[in-house]
Amino acid sequence: MDYAEAALFFPMYSPQQKMEAYAILGGMPLYLEQFDPEQDIEQNVISTVLQRHTFLSEEPEWLLLEEFRRDLLYSSILRAVAAGHRRPSDIANAIGKGSAQDIAVALDKLQQLGLIVREVPVTERSLPRSRRSLYYLADEYLHFWYRFVDPYSSMVARGLGRQVWEQHIAPLLSHFVSRPAFERACRQYVWRVVEAGKWSLPLVAIGAWWGAGGREIDVVAVDEQYRLVLAGSCKWTSDPVDIADYVALQRNVQLAQEELRPREKPTFALFSRTGFTPRLQQLAQAEGERLLLVDLKQMYEVNNSHTSSSSDETWLPGQDSNLRPSG
């Protein structure tokens, strides 16, 4: 299930709560069913995740025990990736044990089992061994569990789940939602509106792009020649998105144009948790279809007109898990 289908489990939630639930639980129905749709996010996490002997609190441990018995290298890698270490060298430094070969073998095994995904810039489709590879946990709930539950398991065991929420989860939840869950959801949204015929874009793949100097583009859609069709920026912030964010996105595309090879008039899209400033909205009206503004309310309106039957986890060789083949 993608973000929009997952939201159907929580019809009374606000758009922000729906996205938070997706960032925590992902799209697996068995996980989504554990939350009470009449309780808020905090209550649900405390009662179903930060409690002993619940399905959600024990499922990740059973999963790893079944697959790897007690090989601590695998759980250490998952813990490092959940903490934000994406490159193999960073993962190795974070766990401080195992040879480079051991870690490479473990990463391949975790990828084969669907527990992690290897992502490369969308422009590097023909380079399966790209040096710009990044690793992410494939499942949102596994990511949440290793990021916030596993490190504080002793507190949970002592019945201090509420303190874990208040001290360690609530202050970081916004940042946690912003990446990778919100970015993945934005890519899923692009697929949905294109498939529904609302955006006329000749795209065949969607991913992200990153390069030297820390430059990143959150959403990159390309055509059959892998030329840039759409570039998007995802802002999960407390302030409305402004013209400066649009300018920064254009600048990143310009600096990466040798790789992105943009079409003559690529489309730009800005995704925002809290909306857009009046002057940016005025600019978008003047720019027409070249600048698209999408807020959370719009992202969830797709359920009213179009439900995708395709899985966002279908991916092309060498691409990230958010790519979907054409047709």
C-alpha positions as CSV (number, residue, x, y, z in Angstrom):
1,M,0.0,0.0,0.0
2,D,1.1,3.5,-0.7
3,Y,0.6,6.6,1.6
4,A,-2.9,7.3,0.2
5,E,-4.2,3.7,0.6
6,A,-2.7,3.6,4.1
7,A,-4.7,6.7,5.0
8,L,-8.0,4.9,4.4
9,F,-7.4,3.1,7.8
10,F,-7.7,6.5,9.5
11,P,-10.6,8.4,8.0
12,M,-10.9,10.8,11.0
13,Y,-7.2,11.8,11.0
14,S,-6.1,15.1,9.7
15,P,-3.7,15.1,6.7
16,Q,-0.8,15.6,8.9
17,Q,-1.8,12.8,11.2
18,K,-2.3,10.5,8.2
19,M,1.2,11.2,7.0
20,E,2.7,10.6,10.5
21,A,0.8,7.3,10.7
22,Y,2.3,6.3,7.3
23,A,5.8,7.3,8.4
24,I,5.5,5.1,11.5
25,L,3.6,2.1,10.2
26,G,4.1,2.2,6.4
27,G,1.6,0.4,4.2
28,M,1.4,-3.1,5.6
29,P,-2.3,-3.7,6.6
30,L,-1.4,-6.0,9.5
31,Y,0.6,-3.1,11.1
32,L,-2.0,-0.4,10.2
33,E,-4.8,-2.5,11.9
34,Q,-2.9,-2.3,15.2
35,F,-3.7,1.4,15.6
36,D,-7.1,2.5,16.9
37,P,-8.4,5.1,14.4
38,E,-10.3,6.9,17.2
39,Q,-7.1,7.5,19.1
40,D,-4.4,10.0,18.2
41,I,-0.8,9.2,17.1
42,E,0.6,9.6,20.6
43,Q,-2.0,7.4,22.3
44,N,-1.5,4.7,19.6
45,V,2.2,4.6,19.8
46,I,2.3,4.4,23.6
47,S,-0.4,1.7,23.8
48,T,0.7,-0.5,20.8
49,V,4.4,0.1,20.3
50,L,5.8,1.2,23.6
51,Q,4.2,-1.6,25.7
52,R,5.6,-5.0,26.4
53,H,4.1,-8.1,24.7
54,T,2.2,-6.3,22.0
55,F,2.4,-7.4,18.3
56,L,4.1,-4.2,17.2
57,S,6.6,-4.1,20.0
58,E,7.8,-7.7,19.4
59,E,7.4,-8.2,15.6
60,P,10.8,-6.8,14.5
61,E,12.7,-8.9,17.0
62,W,10.9,-12.1,15.9
63,L,11.5,-11.2,12.3
64,L,15.2,-10.8,12.8
65,L,15.4,-13.9,15.0
66,E,13.8,-16.0,12.4
67,E,16.0,-14.8,9.6
68,F,19.4,-14.4,11.3
69,R,19.1,-16.2,14.7
70,R,21.5,-14.3,16.9
71,D,23.9,-12.9,14.3
72,L,24.3,-9.4,15.8
73,L,25.9,-7.9,12.7
74,Y,22.6,-7.8,10.9
75,S,20.7,-6.0,13.7
76,S,23.7,-3.6,14.1
77,I,23.5,-2.7,10.4
78,L,19.7,-2.1,10.6
79,R,20.2,0.0,13.7
80,A,22.9,2.1,11.9
81,V,20.8,2.6,8.8
82,A,17.8,3.6,10.9
83,A,20.0,6.2,12.7
84,G,20.8,7.8,9.3
85,H,24.0,6.1,8.2
86,R,23.3,5.5,4.5
87,R,26.7,4.8,2.9
88,P,28.5,1.5,3.4
89,S,31.5,3.3,4.8
90,D,29.4,5.2,7.3
91,I,27.5,2.1,8.3
92,A,30.9,0.3,9.0
93,N,32.1,3.2,11.0
94,A,28.9,3.4,13.0
95,I,28.8,-0.3,14.0
96,G,32.6,-0.5,14.5
97,K,32.8,-4.2,13.8
98,G,33.0,-6.6,10.9
99,S,35.2,-6.4,7.9
100,A,34.2,-4.4,4.8
101,Q,33.5,-7.7,3.1
102,D,31.3,-9.0,5.9
103,I,29.3,-5.8,5.8
104,A,28.9,-5.9,2.0
105,V,27.7,-9.5,2.2
106,A,25.2,-8.6,5.0
107,L,23.9,-5.6,3.1
108,D,23.3,-7.9,0.0
109,K,21.5,-10.4,2.2
110,L,19.3,-7.8,3.8
111,Q,18.5,-6.4,0.4
112,Q,17.6,-9.8,-0.9
113,L,15.2,-10.3,2.0
114,G,13.6,-7.0,1.3
115,L,14.6,-5.5,4.6
116,I,16.7,-2.7,3.1
117,V,16.7,-1.0,-0.3
118,R,19.7,0.3,-2.1
119,E,19.0,3.6,-3.8
120,V,21.1,5.4,-6.5
121,P,20.5,8.8,-8.2
122,V,17.8,8.2,-10.9
123,T,20.3,9.2,-13.5
124,E,22.5,6.2,-12.7
125,R,20.2,3.5,-13.9
126,S,22.9,1.6,-15.8
127,L,25.4,1.7,-12.9
128,P,24.4,-1.1,-10.5
129,R,27.6,-0.6,-8.4
130,S,27.4,3.2,-8.2
131,R,29.6,4.8,-5.6
132,R,26.7,7.0,-4.7
133,S,24.6,4.2,-3.3
134,L,22.5,4.9,-0.2
135,Y,20.7,2.4,1.9
136,Y,17.3,2.8,3.6
137,L,15.1,0.4,5.6
138,A,12.5,-0.8,3.1
139,D,9.7,-0.9,5.7
140,E,8.7,2.3,7.5
141,Y,7.7,0.5,10.7
142,L,11.1,-1.3,10.9
143,H,12.7,2.1,10.5
144,F,10.6,3.5,13.3
145,W,11.3,0.6,15.6
146,Y,15.0,0.6,15.2
147,R,15.2,4.4,15.4
148,F,13.0,4.9,18.5
149,V,12.0,1.6,20.2
150,D,15.1,-0.6,20.1
151,P,17.5,2.0,21.7
152,Y,15.1,2.5,24.6
153,S,13.9,-1.1,25.0
154,S,15.0,-1.1,28.7
155,M,12.7,1.9,29.4
156,V,9.8,0.1,27.6
157,A,10.4,-3.0,29.6
158,R,10.1,-1.0,32.8
159,G,6.8,0.5,31.7
160,L,8.1,3.9,30.8
161,G,6.6,4.1,27.3
162,R,5.2,7.5,27.9
163,Q,8.5,8.9,28.9
164,V,10.1,7.4,25.7
165,W,7.5,9.2,23.7
166,E,7.8,12.5,25.5
167,Q,11.6,12.6,25.7
168,H,12.8,10.7,22.6
169,I,10.1,10.5,20.0
170,A,7.9,13.6,20.1
171,P,10.8,16.1,19.8
172,L,12.2,14.3,16.7
173,L,9.0,13.1,15.1
174,S,8.8,15.9,12.6
175,H,12.3,15.3,11.4
176,F,11.6,11.6,11.2
177,V,8.5,12.0,9.0
178,S,10.3,14.4,6.6
179,R,12.7,11.7,5.4
180,P,12.3,9.3,3.9
181,A,8.5,8.8,4.4
182,F,7.3,12.2,3.2
183,E,9.6,12.2,0.2
184,R,8.5,8.7,-0.8
185,A,4.9,9.8,-0.5
186,C,5.5,12.8,-2.7
187,R,6.9,10.5,-5.4
188,Q,3.9,8.2,-5.0
189,Y,1.6,11.2,-5.4
190,V,3.3,12.1,-8.7
191,W,2.6,8.6,-10.0
192,R,-1.0,8.8,-8.9
193,V,-1.8,12.1,-10.6
194,V,0.0,11.2,-13.8
195,E,-1.8,7.8,-14.0
196,A,-5.1,9.7,-13.3
197,G,-4.4,12.0,-16.2
198,K,-4.2,15.1,-14.0
199,W,-0.6,15.9,-14.9
200,S,0.4,15.4,-18.5
201,L,4.0,14.2,-18.0
202,P,5.9,11.7,-20.2
203,L,7.6,10.0,-17.3
204,V,8.9,6.4,-17.1
205,A,10.7,6.5,-13.7
206,I,10.8,8.6,-10.5
207,G,13.5,8.7,-8.0
208,A,15.8,11.3,-6.3
209,W,19.1,12.8,-7.2
210,W,22.1,13.8,-5.1
211,G,25.6,14.9,-6.0
212,A,28.7,16.7,-4.9
213,G,28.6,19.4,-2.3
214,G,25.5,17.9,-0.6
215,R,23.2,19.0,-3.4
216,E,19.9,17.0,-3.5
217,I,16.7,17.0,-5.4
218,D,14.0,15.1,-3.6
219,V,11.8,14.2,-6.6
220,V,13.2,13.6,-10.1
221,A,10.9,12.2,-12.9
222,V,12.5,11.3,-16.2
223,D,11.3,10.3,-19.7
224,E,12.3,7.4,-21.9
225,Q,15.7,9.0,-22.6
226,Y,16.1,9.7,-18.9
227,R,15.9,13.4,-19.4
228,L,14.5,15.5,-16.6
229,V,10.7,16.0,-16.9
230,L,9.9,17.1,-13.3
231,A,12.0,18.2,-10.3
232,G,10.4,18.5,-6.9
233,S,11.3,19.6,-3.4
234,C,9.6,18.2,-0.3
235,K,9.3,20.5,2.7
236,W,8.0,19.1,6.0
237,T,8.5,22.3,7.9
238,S,6.5,24.5,10.2
239,D,6.8,27.5,7.9
240,P,5.0,27.9,4.5
241,V,7.1,27.3,1.5
242,D,8.3,30.6,-0.1
243,I,9.9,31.7,-3.4
244,A,13.3,31.1,-2.0
245,D,12.6,27.4,-2.0
246,Y,11.6,27.5,-5.6
247,V,14.8,29.4,-6.5
248,A,16.9,26.9,-4.6
249,L,15.2,24.0,-6.5
250,Q,15.9,25.7,-9.9
251,R,19.5,26.3,-8.9
252,N,20.0,22.7,-8.0
253,V,18.7,21.6,-11.4
254,Q,20.9,24.1,-13.1
255,L,24.0,22.9,-11.3
256,A,23.1,19.3,-12.1
257,Q,22.0,19.8,-15.7
258,E,24.8,17.7,-17.2
259,E,23.5,14.7,-15.4
260,L,19.8,15.5,-15.4
261,R,19.7,16.7,-19.1
262,P,16.4,18.6,-18.6
263,R,13.9,18.9,-21.3
264,E,13.3,22.4,-22.7
265,K,10.7,23.3,-20.1
266,P,10.8,21.0,-17.2
267,T,8.1,21.1,-14.6
268,F,8.9,22.1,-11.0
269,A,6.8,20.9,-8.0
270,L,6.9,22.0,-4.4
271,F,5.3,19.8,-1.7
272,S,4.5,21.4,1.6
273,R,3.2,20.3,5.0
274,T,2.1,23.9,5.9
275,G,1.2,25.5,2.6
276,F,2.7,28.3,0.6
277,T,3.2,32.0,1.0
278,P,0.8,34.3,-0.9
279,R,3.6,35.6,-3.1
280,L,4.6,32.1,-4.1
281,Q,1.0,31.3,-4.9
282,Q,0.9,34.4,-7.1
283,L,4.0,33.3,-8.9
284,A,2.6,29.8,-9.5
285,Q,-0.4,31.3,-11.1
286,A,1.8,33.3,-13.5
287,E,4.0,30.2,-14.2
288,G,1.1,28.0,-15.0
289,E,1.8,24.3,-15.4
290,R,5.5,24.9,-15.1
291,L,5.2,25.4,-11.3
292,L,3.0,23.1,-9.3
293,L,2.2,23.6,-5.6
294,V,1.0,20.6,-3.6
295,D,-0.1,20.7,0.0
296,L,-1.0,17.8,2.3
297,K,-4.8,18.3,1.7
298,Q,-4.3,17.9,-2.0
299,M,-2.1,14.8,-1.5
300,Y,-5.0,13.0,0.2
301,E,-7.7,14.2,-2.2
302,V,-6.4,11.5,-4.6
303,N,-8.4,9.0,-2.6
304,N,-11.6,10.7,-3.8
305,S,-10.9,10.3,-7.5
306,H,-8.2,7.6,-8.1
307,T,-6.8,4.6,-6.3
308,S,-3.7,3.1,-7.6
309,S,-3.6,-0.7,-7.8
310,S,0.2,-0.7,-8.4
311,S,2.7,-1.1,-5.6
312,D,5.2,1.6,-5.0
313,E,7.7,-1.1,-4.1
314,T,8.0,-2.2,-7.8
315,W,11.4,-1.1,-8.9
316,L,13.7,-1.1,-11.9
317,P,17.2,-2.6,-11.7
318,G,19.6,-0.2,-10.3
319,Q,16.9,2.3,-9.2
320,D,15.4,3.1,-5.9
321,S,12.3,1.4,-4.5
322,N,10.0,4.2,-5.5
323,L,10.4,3.6,-9.2
324,R,7.6,2.1,-11.3
325,P,7.9,0.9,-14.8
326,S,5.9,2.7,-17.5
327,G,2.5,1.3,-18.5
